[in-house]
């Protein structure tokens, strides 16, 4: 039996989706608002998002729309 490892971005995406579902974030909010959630870890997550070609001004909805997080 093999277990599939979940990509770290999937976990982040799930957390953000939960915040949208709870009306804490809006799909139209900019991604930079997520920084408040991650505090000291934000520099890492910001770099990860930029590596996937997101800008901090992109709406959260674009992050939630990603179906497959594959590293090139």
CORWOKA-V879432 format. One record per helix or strand of 2 or more residues. SS is the DSSP state (@ for helix, = for strand). FROM is the first residue (numbers start at 0). LEN is the number of residues. If there is no record, write none. Layout:
# CORWOKA-V879432
{{SS FROM LEN} {SS FROM LEN}}
This chain:
# CORWOKA-V879432
{{@ 7 14} {@ 30 21} {@ 59 5}}
